[in-house]
Amino acid sequence: MPSIPRDRDDDYTREAAEGRRAFLSEQTGAGLEHVSSYSFDPALVQGNVEHFTGVAQVPIGVAGPLLVDGEHAQGEFYVPLATAEGTLVASYNRGMKLLREAGGVKTTILDDRMQRAPAFLFESAREARDFGIWLAENFDAIAEAAQATTRSGRLIEIEQYSASRMLYTRFDYTTGDAAGQNLTGKAAAVACAWIVANYEPGIERFFLESNFATDKKSSQVNMLHTRGKRVVAEATIPDALFQSVMRSSSEVMYRARQVSNLGGFMSGVNNNGAHSANGITAMFIATGQDAANVAESSAAFVYAELRDNGDYYYSVTIPSLIVATYGGGTALATQRECLELLGCYGKGRVRKFAEIVAATVLCGELSLGSAIVAEEWVNAHDLLGRNRPS
């Protein structure tokens, strides 16, 4: 098979992209008319994609206003959602209406850290144990070595987990407004080089990543210990609002929540909510986040209470929300516009953005839950979600 053409002098031009489209059309017979339609300079995507050929145009809808009472996000926001699933935007919009009339969504960030997880191998478990003691005693020097590679990252902890003759570690960093996977990888590599050079008994071998960071995979360790932002979104909704806005009731919602908790337990899921991945994915695509991080970011703990007066307390805890407002895909043309729509583009905005994402998730959970108990879920998809090719 012939190779995909590249321009070795400058591969990020309209001419280079046109050459690849012509090559692909010749090889496959596919027409690429719509892929070729975009409004930005291809030079912008250098560092984001290789063999740039065109764009995938995903429809964007807007839900809101979303009323947020956060420590970083305060006020009303119109939320861009990129999706091809009919009813999704309408459902989140309905949830936002309910929560707005209830006084808004309260959001709190509890923790903020990103990991790289080196593993160190020794002759026996005894040597691995002794190395763990030395690692703790030399934390400050290791942190100094790691932080020489980054202006925004800071090593805050080295977690230790032993097994056999190995010591698994998790190097935990704060990463500023970047998601931080590349930052932590580079910093951990330099830190490990310092460790190998300075640990006099010697290390048989180390691997920079042991799969204990569980990058782009959901895991129990990150649900308990945090990866990215650990955010809680919560609200208390009067029963009268469920009846007037959602055609349900707080009592039925609470009963359905109990059934859902048991169903999730029986199935072995890591998320006892309804569909946090829907809103998170749609926001990630719209705002230039790494969409693969949805695997971790959509994990959630839902908790609800039926109060004596009929009010319904509902919260979602997202323990591994990985987001950025600077770097990565956030500066791409349409993605930057969507972040600017939220007032979240650039440095100093990532916690605000995390709170908006969590609040959006809460609205979607309550909206879908209400649609299920009111037996409107299927009808809504039939009405808004039918798009069949002719």
Secondary structure, DSSP 4 states (H G I P E B T S, - for coil): -PPPP--SS--SSHHHHHHHHHHHHHHH----TTTT---S-GGGGTTT-SS--------EEEEEEEEEE-SS-EEEEEEEEE-S-TTHHHHHHHHHHHHHHTT-EEEEEEEEEEEE--EEE-SSHHHHHHHHHHHHHTHHHHHHHHHTT-SS-EEEEEEEEEETTEEEEEEEEE-TTS--HHHHHHHHHHHHHHHHHH-TT--SEEES--S-S-TTS--HHHHHH-SEEEEEEEEEE-HHHIIIIISS-HHHHHHHHHHHHHHHHHHT-SB-SS-HHHHHHHHHHHHT--GGGHHHHT-BEEEEEE-TTS-EEEEEEEEEE---SSSTTTTSHHHHHHHHHTT--STT-HHHHHHHHHHHHHHHHHHHHHHHHTT-HHHHHHHHS-----
